[in-house]
Amino acid sequence: MKKFSLFLIFTVLSCALLWSGEIDDLKRGDQAFLKGRYAEALIHYQRAEKENPQSRTAWFSLGVTCTRLGRYPQAEQAFLRTLSIDPNFAPACNNLGWVYLVEGKIDLAVQYLSQALTLQPDYPLASNNLGIAYLKNRNPWLASQVFMSLQDNDPANPVYLNNLGLSCFMLGDYRSAEGWLTSGIASPAPHAENYLNLALLYTRVFKPGEAQKILRLGLQKFPRDRSLQGFQAQFDYNSGATSKAYREWAKILNTDANNPWALSGLAGFYLRKGDCASALPYLAGLAAVDKNNYRIREVLGWAYYYTGNKPKAQKQWQMVNRDYPASPLSNYGLGILKLGRGDAKGAFLNFFQALEVYPSWVDARFQLARCYAKIGNKTGARAEWEKIREINSEYAQELQKKPEVKSWFK
């Protein structure tokens, strides 16, 4: 999902006490900011802050500019400083919440966005951001309630219609999702995201023809949109035009190095060829862009593993397990690493957790059987082998040829 530019440019702060030098720097900063010269604006706002370290205006302006420059840690500090000067300043709470959202700190994002709405209940920007936070926190029902309230007050807003569609999509209510996303396209000023997400929906419900139709309509209206271009390349790839898709993804990355569609496409291109080393930088880039997608980190861990970097593989899987303890691929990977180090008891728990999610995963069950055997419990190892035979008798017969497995029956 493409990030929306949801920041207030500036708020007129009539009650702030401004110093003369500060006023001049703020004016110059505003002029540069409005012309898109953010680096220049930053210099002026920094000067204004030095003129008056207690200026809410200077610190808030500094935070907004750092956000536009992608300097999120500096933006975070600037908004925190703003709130230390004025704890009741709702725009700073909203913008700080959005920074935390971008950084993947979802709980903090919800905290500050909720605080913004407590201070200023009629604040559509903060409400929309809170809805996005709920989506990222995998709570689409709460998100849908937020977006429904916004849409009631602004029925033709393509952003709210898009986000309502996404909420229903995540809830599995595809019919409602189609209705909201279609309404977004029919609105007076649709966004590229409306076309993209409707095409994704049609792909999910196995209507590739409809998806391609919507995608082409989107590209006619937004011919330079990188997400639509990246998704079109995916269609080309799936239809057999792999070289064309590769060129398109590479072209997108030349001008948009963090484009998730192109990163995902090129990672998949190399993974399908079994070339983990070439896929690795694209997977790493994708994980940096989509920090909340634990599945990408799972796959990135395996790419590190198969290219011989076990410490980095372990780090990725541990990061996933901190937030999603039941993650099967990460648990399986951590179990393999522990078993390789001789820690059969530690590996046992990881394989057991993986099997809680996928009880028919015969590879994980075989590794669990090995754990039993290594701690001296051959009865447990044989019991797991029997379960494997029930699931896949041919696989069990192949396993029984291994000297290690034969030893379980002696």
Secondary structure as the mmCIF struct_conf table of DSSP 4:
data_model
#
loop_
_struct_conf.conf_type_id
_struct_conf.id
_struct_conf.beg_label_comp_id
_struct_conf.beg_label_asym_id
_struct_conf.beg_label_seq_id
_struct_conf.end_label_comp_id
_struct_conf.end_label_asym_id
_struct_conf.end_label_seq_id
HELX_LH_PP_P HELX_LH_PP_P1 LYS A 2 PHE A 4
TURN_TY1_P TURN_TY1_P1 SER A 14 CYS A 15
BEND BEND1 ALA A 16 ALA A 16
HELX_RH_AL_P HELX_RH_AL_P1 SER A 20 LEU A 34
TURN_TY1_P TURN_TY1_P2 LYS A 35 GLY A 36
HELX_RH_AL_P HELX_RH_AL_P2 TYR A 38 GLU A 51
TURN_TY1_P TURN_TY1_P3 PRO A 53 GLN A 54
HELX_RH_AL_P HELX_RH_AL_P3 ARG A 56 ARG A 68
TURN_TY1_P TURN_TY1_P4 LEU A 69 GLY A 70
HELX_RH_AL_P HELX_RH_AL_P4 TYR A 72 ILE A 85
TURN_TY1_P TURN_TY1_P5 PRO A 87 ASN A 88
HELX_RH_AL_P HELX_RH_AL_P5 ALA A 90 VAL A 102
TURN_TY1_P TURN_TY1_P6 GLU A 103 GLY A 104
HELX_RH_AL_P HELX_RH_AL_P6 ILE A 106 LEU A 119
BEND BEND2 PRO A 121 ASP A 122
HELX_RH_AL_P HELX_RH_AL_P7 PRO A 124 LYS A 136
TURN_TY1_P TURN_TY1_P7 ASN A 137 ARG A 138
HELX_RH_AL_P HELX_RH_AL_P8 PRO A 140 ASN A 153
BEND BEND3 ASP A 154 ASP A 154
TURN_TY1_P TURN_TY1_P8 PRO A 155 ALA A 156
HELX_RH_AL_P HELX_RH_AL_P9 PRO A 158 LEU A 171
TURN_TY1_P TURN_TY1_P9 GLY A 172 GLY A 172
HELX_RH_AL_P HELX_RH_AL_P10 TYR A 174 ALA A 186
BEND BEND4 SER A 187 ALA A 189
HELX_RH_AL_P HELX_RH_AL_P11 ALA A 192 ARG A 204
TURN_TY1_P TURN_TY1_P10 VAL A 205 PHE A 206
HELX_RH_AL_P HELX_RH_AL_P12 PRO A 208 LYS A 221
TURN_TY1_P TURN_TY1_P11 PRO A 223 ARG A 224
HELX_RH_AL_P HELX_RH_AL_P13 ARG A 226 ASN A 238
TURN_TY1_P TURN_TY1_P12 SER A 239 GLY A 240
HELX_RH_AL_P HELX_RH_AL_P14 THR A 242 THR A 255
TURN_TY1_P TURN_TY1_P13 ALA A 257 ASN A 258
HELX_RH_AL_P HELX_RH_AL_P15 PRO A 260 ARG A 272
TURN_TY1_P TURN_TY1_P14 LYS A 273 GLY A 274
HELX_RH_AL_P HELX_RH_AL_P16 CYS A 276 VAL A 289
BEND BEND5 ASP A 290 ASP A 290
TURN_TY1_P TURN_TY1_P15 LYS A 291 ASN A 292
HELX_RH_AL_P HELX_RH_AL_P17 TYR A 294 TYR A 306
TURN_TY1_P TURN_TY1_P16 THR A 307 GLY A 308
HELX_RH_AL_P HELX_RH_AL_P18 LYS A 310 ASP A 323
TURN_TY1_P TURN_TY1_P17 PRO A 325 ALA A 326
HELX_RH_AL_P HELX_RH_AL_P19 PRO A 328 GLY A 340
TURN_TY1_P TURN_TY1_P18 ARG A 341 GLY A 342
HELX_RH_AL_P HELX_RH_AL_P20 ALA A 344 VAL A 357
TURN_TY1_P TURN_TY1_P19 PRO A 359 SER A 360
HELX_RH_AL_P HELX_RH_AL_P21 VAL A 362 LYS A 374
TURN_TY1_P TURN_TY1_P20 ILE A 375 GLY A 376
HELX_RH_AL_P HELX_RH_AL_P22 LYS A 378 ILE A 391
HELX_RH_AL_P HELX_RH_AL_P23 SER A 393 LEU A 399
TURN_TY1_P TURN_TY1_P21 GLN A 400 LYS A 401
BEND BEND6 LYS A 402 LYS A 402
HELX_RH_AL_P HELX_RH_AL_P24 PRO A 403 LYS A 406
HELX_RH_3T_P HELX_RH_3T_P1 SER A 407 PHE A 409
#
